[in-house]
Amino acid sequence: MTDFDSPWKEALDVYFEQFVAFFFPEVHGGIDWSRGYDSLDQELRQVLREADLGRRVVDKLVRVWRVGGEEIWVVVHVEIQAQYEASFAHRMFVCHYRLFDNYARQPVNLAVLADDRPAWRPDSFAHALWGCELSFRYPTIKLLDYRDRLEALQADPNPFAVVVAAHLKTLETRHDSEARMSWKTLLVRSLYERGYDRQDVVQLFRFIDWLMDLPPELEQQFQTEIAEFEQETAMPYLSTMERWGIERGLAEGRERGLAEGTREQALRDIESGLKAKFADDGLALMPAIRQIDELQRLEAILDRLWTATNLEELPLNGE
């Protein structure tokens, strides 16, 4: 089963302002982004835990300032579920009133529905009895509405245009691995054509790769095609692209007790990255790296190798 929650959570963490601009332009225009924003995810987790709202979803709580100087709380709910849930609107309401009760600030709840049911569009909660009434409405975006806007998504520089396209094509190709590989290749190539810098290319590749998993033989073909494309364009941004695959492998290896095999794979990927980025100077470090037994230290080297501009930046001594 595709993991939607983790990549969406990371995309929100990295591109929160772009998320608001893409899906909720009116909200974006009312925020003074020059003052920055504060992530309050720990506070949100406490609120949700106390409310006992059941199944966890991708949630984010952010403190922002309105244009004009007024402080306001914004809680963003991104629902990543493929099945109908009758209690969704109720949960949105509970979160809204608990935030208001806890902070004495007006929260703004925003919902993105990423499921595959076109008719399911909860956007309000209400009840009434004997003249006592309550009505709560919140802005809702349905990702399926973007299915016919692929050309517009491809032309939009906002990173969330890529996020939406990758999500939709992941849903569309659930039972067609060949088609998924074609779309995955197209979407990754488009990262270069959009003019993104290396950091954004690698970050958005991570999102695409996380969602659009492929069988081993097609994954190998995909990596080969991207490597050839990078050579043609002279933009080796993803020379350590296999790092993302090994990162998943490390987690799986821990669960299965296959740490030693995972360590060997990590060493191979470090060697590949050193060769691609630093040639013989990088490979000269491998004898020392092979003496490292701890997976955590190898992961740290892989992490730093992704962005390092010189060999001195690599944490070979466990810093």
C-alpha positions in Angstrom: 0.0 0.0 0.0 1.3 3.4 -0.9 2.3 5.6 2.0 0.7 9.0 1.4 0.9 10.4 4.8 4.7 10.6 5.2 5.5 12.4 1.9 2.7 14.8 2.3 3.8 15.7 5.9 7.3 16.4 4.6 6.0 18.5 1.7 4.0 20.6 4.1 7.0 21.0 6.4 9.2 22.2 3.6 6.8 24.2 1.4 4.1 25.5 3.8 3.9 28.9 2.2 3.7 27.5 -1.3 1.0 25.0 -0.1 -1.2 27.9 1.1 -0.5 29.9 -2.1 -1.4 27.0 -4.4 -4.6 25.8 -2.7 -5.9 28.8 -0.8 -4.7 32.0 -2.5 -7.2 34.1 -0.5 -5.7 32.9 2.7 -2.2 33.4 1.4 -3.0 37.0 0.5 -4.2 37.8 4.0 -1.0 36.6 5.7 2.1 38.8 6.2 4.7 36.3 5.1 7.5 38.8 5.7 7.1 38.1 9.4 7.6 34.4 8.9 5.6 31.8 10.7 6.0 29.4 13.7 5.3 25.7 13.5 3.3 24.5 16.5 3.0 20.8 15.6 3.8 19.6 19.2 1.0 21.8 20.6 -1.4 20.4 18.0 -0.5 16.8 18.8 -1.3 17.6 22.5 -4.7 19.1 21.5 -5.6 16.1 19.3 -4.4 13.6 21.9 -6.6 15.2 24.6 -9.6 15.3 22.2 -9.2 11.5 21.4 -10.0 12.0 17.8 -9.0 8.5 16.7 -7.1 7.8 13.5 -4.2 10.2 13.0 -4.1 12.3 9.8 -1.5 14.7 8.3 -2.1 17.8 10.4 -0.1 21.0 10.8 -0.6 23.9 13.2 1.1 27.2 12.3 1.0 30.6 13.9 1.0 33.4 11.3 0.4 37.2 11.3 -2.3 38.8 9.3 -1.6 41.7 7.0 -2.0 44.7 9.3 -0.3 43.1 12.3 -3.0 41.0 13.8 -2.0 37.5 15.0 -4.1 34.5 14.0 -3.8 30.8 14.3 -4.0 28.6 11.2 -4.5 24.9 11.5 -4.1 23.0 8.3 -5.6 19.5 7.9 -4.5 17.5 4.9 -6.5 14.4 4.7 -4.7 11.5 3.0 -7.2 8.7 3.0 -8.7 6.6 0.2 -11.9 5.7 1.9 -15.0 7.5 3.1 -15.0 8.6 6.7 -18.2 9.7 8.2 -16.6 11.5 11.1 -14.3 13.8 9.2 -16.4 17.0 9.4 -16.9 16.3 13.1 -13.2 15.9 13.7 -12.5 19.2 11.9 -15.1 20.9 14.2 -13.6 19.4 17.4 -10.1 20.5 16.4 -11.5 24.0 15.7 -13.2 24.5 19.0 -10.4 22.9 21.0 -7.9 25.3 19.5 -10.1 28.2 20.2 -10.7 27.0 23.7 -6.9 26.5 24.3 -5.5 29.6 22.8 -8.4 32.2 22.7 -7.5 32.8 19.1 -9.7 32.3 16.0 -8.4 29.2 14.2 -8.7 28.8 10.4 -9.2 25.2 9.4 -8.2 24.2 5.9 -8.8 20.7 4.4 -7.3 19.0 1.4 -9.1 15.7 0.4 -6.7 13.4 -1.3 -9.0 10.3 -1.5 -10.3 8.7 -4.7 -14.1 9.2 -4.1 -15.3 12.1 -6.4 -18.6 12.6 -4.5 -17.1 12.8 -1.0 -16.7 16.5 -0.2 -17.2 17.2 3.5 -17.0 21.0 4.1 -19.2 21.7 7.1 -20.5 20.5 10.4 -23.8 21.5 12.0 -26.4 20.5 14.6 -29.6 22.0 15.9 -32.2 21.2 18.5 -35.1 23.3 19.9 -33.8 26.5 18.5 -30.2 25.9 19.6 -28.1 25.7 16.4 -24.4 25.5 15.5 -22.9 25.6 12.0 -19.2 25.3 11.1 -17.9 25.6 7.6 -14.3 25.3 6.4 -12.5 25.6 3.0 -12.0 22.3 1.3 -9.9 21.3 -1.7 -10.5 18.1 -3.7 -7.4 16.8 -5.4 -9.4 14.8 -7.9 -10.7 18.2 -9.4 -7.1 18.7 -10.8 -7.3 15.6 -13.0 -8.2 17.6 -16.1 -5.6 20.3 -15.3 -2.4 18.4 -16.0 -1.1 20.9 -18.6 -1.7 23.7 -16.1 0.1 21.8 -13.4 3.1 21.2 -15.6 3.3 24.9 -16.3 2.9 26.0 -12.7 6.2 26.7 -10.9 4.7 26.2 -7.5 6.2 23.0 -6.0 2.7 21.8 -5.0 1.8 21.6 -8.7 4.3 18.7 -8.8 3.0 17.3 -5.5 -0.6 17.2 -6.9 0.4 15.7 -10.2 2.4 13.0 -8.5 -0.4 12.2 -6.1 -3.0 11.9 -8.9 -0.8 9.8 -11.1 -0.1 7.5 -8.1 -3.8 6.9 -7.7 -4.3 6.5 -11.4 -1.6 3.9 -11.9 -2.3 1.7 -8.9 -2.7 -1.3 -11.1 -0.4 -0.4 -14.0 3.3 -0.4 -13.1 4.5 0.3 -16.6 2.3 3.5 -16.8 3.5 4.5 -13.3 7.1 4.2 -14.4 6.4 6.4 -17.5 4.7 9.1 -15.4 7.4 8.9 -12.7 10.1 9.5 -15.4 8.1 12.3 -16.9 7.5 14.0 -13.6 11.2 13.8 -12.5 12.4 15.1 -15.9 10.0 18.0 -15.5 11.8 19.1 -12.3 14.7 20.2 -14.4 12.6 21.8 -17.1 10.8 23.9 -14.5 14.1 25.6 -13.6 14.2 24.5 -10.0 17.5 24.6 -8.2 19.2 21.5 -7.0 17.7 21.6 -3.5 14.2 21.7 -4.9 14.9 19.0 -7.5 16.2 16.6 -4.9 13.4 17.5 -2.4 10.6 17.0 -5.0 12.3 13.9 -6.4 12.1 12.5 -2.8 8.3 13.2 -2.8 7.8 11.6 -6.2 10.0 8.6 -5.4 8.3 8.1 -2.0 4.8 8.0 -3.6 5.4 6.3 -6.9 7.0 3.0 -5.8 7.9 0.5 -8.6 8.8 -3.2 -8.8 12.6 -3.7 -8.6 13.1 -4.3 -12.4 11.2 -1.1 -13.3 12.9 0.9 -10.6 16.2 -0.1 -12.0 15.1 1.0 -15.5 13.8 4.2 -14.1 17.1 5.0 -12.4 19.0 4.2 -15.5 16.8 6.6 -17.6 17.2 9.4 -15.1 21.0 8.9 -14.9 21.2 9.1 -18.7 19.0 12.2 -18.8 21.3 13.9 -16.2 24.3 13.2 -18.4 22.6 14.7 -21.4 21.6 17.8 -19.5 24.9 18.1 -17.5 22.8 18.5 -14.3 23.7 15.6 -12.0 21.4 16.7 -9.2 20.3 13.2 -8.4 23.7 11.5 -8.5 22.8 10.2 -5.0 19.2 9.5 -5.9 19.5 5.9 -4.6 20.0 7.3 -1.2 16.2 7.6 -0.8 15.8 4.0 -1.7 18.4 2.9 0.8 16.8 5.1 3.4 13.6 3.1 3.1 15.7 -0.1 3.0 17.3 0.9 6.3 14.0 1.2 8.0 12.7 -2.1 6.6 16.0 -3.8 7.5 15.7 -2.8 11.1 12.2 -4.3 11.3 13.3 -7.5 9.7 16.6 -7.8 11.6 18.7 -7.5 8.4 21.0 -4.8 9.6 24.2 -6.3 8.3 22.9 -6.6 4.7 21.5 -3.1 4.9 24.9 -1.8 6.1 26.6 -3.3 3.0 24.0 -1.6 0.8 24.6 1.7 2.6 28.3 1.4 2.0 27.8 0.8 -1.7 25.6 3.9 -2.0 28.1 6.0 -0.1 30.8 4.8 -2.5 28.6 5.5 -5.5 27.9 9.0 -4.2 31.5 9.8 -3.4 32.6 8.7 -6.9 29.9 10.7 -8.6 30.5 13.9 -6.6 34.2 13.9 -5.7 35.8 11.3 -8.0 39.1 9.7 -6.8 39.4 12.1 -3.8 36.0 10.9 -2.6 36.8 7.2 -3.1 40.0 7.6 -1.0 37.7 7.9 2.1 36.1 4.5 1.6 38.7 2.5 3.6 38.0 4.7 6.7 34.2 4.6 6.1 34.2 0.8 5.8 35.5 0.7 9.4 32.2 2.2 10.6 29.8 -0.4 12.0 27.0 1.9 13.2 24.1 2.3 10.7 23.2 5.6 12.3 26.7 7.0 11.4 26.4 5.7 7.8 23.0 7.3 7.5 24.5 10.6 8.7 27.2 10.4 6.0 24.5 9.7 3.4 22.5 12.6 4.6 25.4 15.0 4.4 26.7 13.6 1.1 23.4 14.8 -0.4 24.3 18.5 0.1 28.0 18.5 0.8 30.1 20.8 -1.4 33.5 19.4 -0.2 34.8 16.3 1.6 35.4 18.2 4.9 31.6 18.6 5.4 31.2 14.8 5.7 30.7 13.6 9.4 33.3 10.9 9.3 34.0 11.1 13.0 30.4 11.1 14.0 29.9 14.8 14.5 
